[in-house]
Amino acid sequence: PDTFEHLVVVRGSLVIRAGDAMDTLGPGDVIFFRADVPHVYENPGATEALLHLTMTYAGDWVGEHPTD
């Protein structure tokens, strides 16, 4: 629960499906989505896709500050 993914496409293209949503990304595109739902990555092109993926978990920020 409360897991998120941040993707940045560096080269190629990427189709991402997360829950009921779908988007196609190209170089320079960024997407942020809930990763605690079923999701799929697909390279629709004939060339290699390169991307950066960062995952954020609820424990990474919950309870770090006294006001949380």
ABEGO torsion letter per residue (X at the ends): XGBBBBBBBABEBBBBBBEABBBBBBBGBBBBBBAABBBBBBBABABBBBBBBBBBBAAAABGABAAX
